[in-house]
């Protein structure tokens, strides 16, 4: 989603090259839209799990599109309705 793109491209402790490569990778992918159904799921996740708005939108987008959410957030990894993969398992 657009929220995922924004969060991943926020300035962090990354080199300029790795930020550029991440940006290239992300912008070459499809951006998923969060429609009304997705926002309803996001609202439920936000209140049930006390997620931030961006995290709720990202999780809901993955649920509504039947995708696996790659995350390091332990709360999301343990939620039965969200199909998740651990970030550490993907980035080996």
N, C-alpha and C positions, 0 to 999 in steps of 0.2 A: 504494500500500500504506500501511498505518499508519506504517511507517518513513519513507516519503516525506513524509507529512503532518507527522510529528514533526520531521524535519530541516528542512523548509521553514519551519516556524513557530518554530524556535529564534531567540532574540534575535540580531539582526544589526544592521547599520547601515541600518535601515529606519525610516521615519517610522511613528508610531503608526497613521496612516491607511492607509499601504500594507500594513502588517502585518494590519490589520483586513480590508482588501479581499482580500488573499491568503488569509486564513483563510476568508472568506465563499466565495470561489471554490472552494477546495479541499474544504470541507465540503459543498458542493453537488454534488460528484462522487461516483461509486461508489468505495468502498474495496475493493481487491482483496485476497483472502486468499492467503497463501502456504501452500500445502498441502505434504504430504510430498515430492511430486515437485519442487516449487519449492525446498524446502530442500535437496534433493539437488543440484539445479543450483547453488544458492547456495554450497554447500560446494565443488563443483568450481571455480566461478569464484573463490572466496576463495583457494584454494590455487594455482590456475594463474596468477592475476593478482595475488596478494598484496593483495586488496581488504580493506577493513574489513568487519566483519560487516554493518553497515547498507547499505553500497554493494553488497555481494554479494546481499543480499536484494532490494534495489531492482532491480538488473540482472536477477536470476533471475525476479522477478515479471513484468518486461516480456517476457523471453524466453518464459516459460511461457504467457503470455496473448497472444502474438503482437503485442505493441505496440511502438511506437517509444519508446525511452528518450531524453528530452531531457536533455542533460548538457553540462558544460564540461570533464569529465574526459577528457583526451586518450587515456589507456589504454583507456577504454571505447569511445571513438569509433573506435579502430583494431581492435577485436576483431571478427573475421568472424562470430561467432555471435550478436552483439548488434546489433540494428537500432537505430541511434542517429541523432539529429539534434543539431547544435550549438546550444547555448543562444543564442548570439549571432545565429544565423540565424532563430530563432523570435521573439526579443524586439525586432526592429528597429523 
